[in-house]
Amino acid sequence: MRQDFTLRKRAILGGVILLVVADVALAVYSWQLASAPHTPQQQFDVEVKQHDLLKADIKRAQDIRDKIPSIQKDCDQFEQSLFSAKSGYSSVSAELEGIAKKAGIQLEDLASKQTEIASRHLAEVSIDVTVNGDYKSVIHFLNGVQRSNNQYEVETLSLASENANQSPTGVLRVAVHLKTYFRTSS
């Protein structure tokens, strides 16, 4: 009698497990049917949309490929517009001094450090300079640097330390860190 009850219990448990598995399988099948297009027209519309997207991707890729020579020409022209490494330091110093003079400020502590970019035949030059002047003059100097025909990146500006006894009231002392680039070969 005990064995009949155990056998019946296992049979019922197996039947319940089989029903749960069948229920899950039918739920997955029903979900797939609900998410897929039902009519041939809906299927066709989905395929046309996918075709149009792929066609647009191909057109964009062809446009990019067609523009590569123009982009390369612009890059070469930009690189040729940079100062040569041989004369760059004096040209940059003269230009920054000219911008400072026009803005009515003084340049101090002009220092530079060069880092080679061998893969592009360029050198990145970090320039640190301290400027002294009133707020308006400092702004005119920064505008002059930004409007220069040469490539300058102003990275940081910070108020430089100054002894209170040495400078008149209203004069700012600003440390400017900027970068430019030189051609290392023709």
Secondary structure in CASP SS format (residue, H / E / C, confidence):
PFRMAT SS
TARGET T0000
AUTHOR 0000-0000-0000
METHOD secondary structure of the structure
MODEL  1
M C 1.00
R H 1.00
Q H 1.00
D H 1.00
F H 1.00
T H 1.00
L H 1.00
R H 1.00
K H 1.00
R H 1.00
A H 1.00
I H 1.00
L H 1.00
G H 1.00
G H 1.00
V H 1.00
I H 1.00
L H 1.00
L H 1.00
V H 1.00
V H 1.00
A H 1.00
D H 1.00
V H 1.00
A H 1.00
L H 1.00
A H 1.00
V H 1.00
Y H 1.00
S H 1.00
W H 1.00
Q H 1.00
L H 1.00
A H 1.00
S H 1.00
A C 1.00
P C 1.00
H C 1.00
T C 1.00
P H 1.00
Q H 1.00
Q H 1.00
Q H 1.00
F H 1.00
D H 1.00
V H 1.00
E H 1.00
V H 1.00
K H 1.00
Q H 1.00
H H 1.00
D H 1.00
L H 1.00
L H 1.00
K H 1.00
A H 1.00
D H 1.00
I H 1.00
K H 1.00
R H 1.00
A H 1.00
Q H 1.00
D H 1.00
I H 1.00
R H 1.00
D H 1.00
K H 1.00
I H 1.00
P H 1.00
S H 1.00
I H 1.00
Q H 1.00
K H 1.00
D H 1.00
C H 1.00
D H 1.00
Q H 1.00
F H 1.00
E H 1.00
Q H 1.00
S H 1.00
L C 1.00
F E 1.00
S E 1.00
A C 1.00
K C 1.00
S C 1.00
G H 1.00
Y H 1.00
S H 1.00
S H 1.00
V H 1.00
S H 1.00
A H 1.00
E H 1.00
L H 1.00
E H 1.00
G H 1.00
I H 1.00
A H 1.00
K H 1.00
K H 1.00
A H 1.00
G C 1.00
I C 1.00
Q E 1.00
L E 1.00
E E 1.00
D E 1.00
L E 1.00
A E 1.00
S E 1.00
K E 1.00
Q E 1.00
T E 1.00
E E 1.00
I E 1.00
A H 1.00
S H 1.00
R H 1.00
H C 1.00
L E 1.00
A E 1.00
E E 1.00
V E 1.00
S E 1.00
I E 1.00
D E 1.00
V E 1.00
T E 1.00
V E 1.00
N E 1.00
G E 1.00
D C 1.00
Y H 1.00
K H 1.00
S H 1.00
V H 1.00
I H 1.00
H H 1.00
F H 1.00
L H 1.00
N H 1.00
G H 1.00
V H 1.00
Q H 1.00
R C 1.00
S C 1.00
N C 1.00
N C 1.00
Q C 1.00
Y C 1.00
E E 1.00
V E 1.00
E E 1.00
T E 1.00
L E 1.00
S E 1.00
L E 1.00
A C 1.00
S C 1.00
E C 1.00
N C 1.00
A C 1.00
N C 1.00
Q C 1.00
S C 1.00
P C 1.00
T C 1.00
G C 1.00
V C 1.00
L E 1.00
R E 1.00
V E 1.00
A E 1.00
V E 1.00
H E 1.00
L E 1.00
K E 1.00
T E 1.00
Y E 1.00
F E 1.00
R E 1.00
T C 1.00
S C 1.00
S C 1.00
END
